[in-house]
C-alpha cells in the first residue's frame, strides 16, 4: 500500500482576469403562463422552461458576473450582477409570473434597465440576453431606442422569442400571434447580436448553448493542485510489522532444523 503512494489532492482556483458581464432579461408577463412547452413528457409553462434553461446557462459560465432583470408592465433588477451563482440560481428559481405586472410587456424598459446595470462596468464584453413571448406594449421607451443606446455603450443584445408554433388551434407564427420576430431581430442586429426563435424546450436549450459558444468567457483561470501524501500512514505500520515478523521468526516463532 505504501509503494502505491496514496495521496489526496487539494485544488484551489484563482481567476487571473475577469469574464463577461451578462444580464438575463426575463419576461414575467401573464402570457408566460401558457403551458405549451413540455419537460419530461409533461406540459409546463414558458416561464418554468425559461428558468430551467437559464440555470443551465449560468452553471456553464462560473467565472462570469451574471444578473437578472425581470419585466412585465414595468422592468427592474431582480438580481444584481454577481459571481455567487448558487444564490443567483436560487433567486432565479423564486421568480414568479406577474412580479413586474402581468398585463403588459415592456421590452424597451427591460433593455434600458439591463443596459444601465452594465454601462459603468469595465468588463471586456457586456451582454444582454432578452427572452420574451410577446411584443412591446408597455413602458416609456421603445425597444429600438433602448437598443441604439445599448449599442452606443458597446453592449451586445441577443434576443430570444418563445412560443410553440401552434397552441389550441391558433397559429402563433402569424403577426400578433406571438413574439415580435421582426422587432426583436432589429433590436439584436442593432447591437451586433442575433435573434433566435424557440418553439419547444429542446430548441430553447440549443439557443442558449449557441449563445454560450458565441460569447466565450475571456476569464483566465489558474488551478493549483497540492497533494497531501498519505503513504506514511501505511509505510510506518508496514515497517513495524516487517520488523516484528523478522524478530519473531528468529525468536519465539523460530523453526527448528
C-alpha positions, 0 to 999 in steps of 0.5 A, a space after each residue: 500500500 505504501 509503494 502505491 503512494 496514496 495521496 489526496 489532492 487539494 485544488 484551489 482556483 484563482 481567476 487571473 482576469 475577469 469574464 463577461 458581464 451578462 444580464 438575463 432579461 426575463 419576461 414575467 408577463 401573464 402570457 408566460 403562463 401558457 403551458 405549451 412547452 413540455 419537460 419530461 413528457 409533461 406540459 409546463 409553462 414558458 416561464 418554468 422552461 425559461 428558468 430551467 434553461 437559464 440555470 443551465 446557462 449560468 452553471 456553464 459560465 462560473 467565472 462570469 458576473 451574471 444578473 437578472 432583470 425581470 419585466 412585465 408592465 414595468 422592468 427592474 433588477 431582480 438580481 444584481 450582477 454577481 459571481 455567487 451563482 448558487 444564490 443567483 440560481 436560487 433567486 432565479 428559481 423564486 421568480 414568479 409570473 406577474 412580479 413586474 405586472 402581468 398585463 403588459 410587456 415592456 421590452 424597451 424598459 427591460 433593455 434600458 434597465 439591463 443596459 444601465 446595470 452594465 454601462 459603468 462596468 469595465 468588463 471586456 464584453 457586456 451582454 444582454 440576453 432578452 427572452 420574451 413571448 410577446 411584443 412591446 406594449 408597455 413602458 416609456 421607451 421603445 425597444 429600438 431606442 433602448 437598443 441604439 443606446 445599448 449599442 452606443 455603450 458597446 453592449 451586445 443584445 441577443 434576443 430570444 422569442 418563445 412560443 410553440 408554433 401552434 397552441 389550441 388551434 391558433 397559429 402563433 407564427 402569424 403577426 400578433 400571434 406571438 413574439 415580435 420576430 421582426 422587432 426583436 431581430 432589429 433590436 439584436 442586429 442593432 447591437 451586433 447580436 442575433 435573434 433566435 426563435 424557440 418553439 419547444 424546450 429542446 430548441 430553447 436549450 440549443 439557443 442558449 448553448 449557441 449563445 454560450 459558444 458565441 460569447 466565450 468567457 475571456 476569464 483566465 483561470 489558474 488551478 493549483 493542485 497540492 497533494 497531501 501524501 498519505 503513504 506514511 500512514 501505511 509505510 510506518 505500520 508496514 515497517 513495524 510489522 516487517 520488523 516484528 515478523 523478522 524478530 519473531 521468526 528468529 525468536 519465539 516463532 523460530 523453526 527448528 532444523 
